[in-house]
Amino acid sequence: MKAIELKNGIYWVGAIDWAVRDFHGYITPKGTSYNNYLIMDDDITLLDTVKHDFAEIMIKNIKSITEPSKIKNIIINHIENDHASSLDRIMELTPHATIYITERGKKGLERFFDLSKWNIKTVKTGDTLKTGKKTLLFIETPMLHWPDSMMTYIKEDKILISQDAFGQHIATSVRFDDEYVSCESISELEDGVIDYYANILMPFGNLIKAKIAELQKLGIEIEMIAPDHGIIWRQNPGKVIQMYLDMANGKANLSVAIIYDTMWHSTEHMTLPIMQGIRDEGVDCKIIKLRATPMSVAIKEFWKARGSLIGTPTLNNIVFPSIAEFLTHLRGLRPKNRIVGAFGSYGWGGGALKEAYEEFRRMGLEIFEPGLEVMYRPSLEDEERCYEFGREFAKKVKEYHQRF
Ligand code: FEO
């Protein structure tokens, strides 16, 4: 590929990772991109780098516009490896450039590189950098996604370089939202946003609301949002801001996700009458088997639904290992505004549901109990109990959904 102009001498010079399927444990069925940007002004300025494996692709893209040795400023919005790990390669080519970064970013960067020979200036919210005709405004966004994070706003062009925020893990040959919607669909794009938010930003809903309010208070007018992953929002940047606000405010579908695993199909057997009960209450339902589904997809489906039922067999008196992994993963994401319950089969003494409910309580979720347990194999009477369990859960989900 080559550099692609966003607007008035501002270029995408990043790389597309078509093959990545495991992004530090987050499964990425559609790959991703590492977006970074070059501003051609009196002082040529690079915003972020790319994952180190792709450094030469980035350099080639920069060379399609200018010699890398001419870069004067390098803005590091975020130090995570997928964005900053080819900084040393760029600094080899332009050793006299000045790096602009937050104080926390500098402290983090010291753990990855020897900074002793580099010019580094720390910046904070409200600081600006004039590159010639353009003015860059820095806005710190701690914890979105790491403590060091910040965004850079290009005032004259009204472009927000938002690093991780508003991104999606999507590898595609097109760079802009209107192009992607035309070659794929709006629902594919929305799904990418939800997937990314659920797996990365779910814990930070309150921070997101506060940061969007701060941007509004600063009077920032946004015509384009250029994140560090996926599609650039040039046609409808307001859409992704609204999606973030909605998710931060607890928006979910009036639906249920049944997330389960099974040993000898007994817990699996329970899912169908439960699903039927949920459907007969007029609530949509999706069934997800954990060992057949990537963890990040299960997390996304949990996040999309107002209610989830976790199906787990008892193994050695505790929850099934894949369910334990899912619940641990979920707890780290600090989910809110969701109602949960549990069901499953056991052979000897049971114990899985007790553990699952303890995890639900630890997470502070709305709880539907008691859960439903079946010994060994569901009988016809048990199937009837499963059906009623599904109906009752769906009623509670509808009731709870009214609060939002
Ligand atoms: Fe895309 Fe937090 O790194």
Boltz pocket constraint, residues with backbone or C-beta under 6 A from the ligand:
constraints:
  - pocket:
      binder: B
      contacts: [[A, 78], [A, 80], [A, 81], [A, 82], [A, 83], [A, 145], [A, 146], [A, 164], [A, 228], [A, 229]]
      max_distance: 6.0
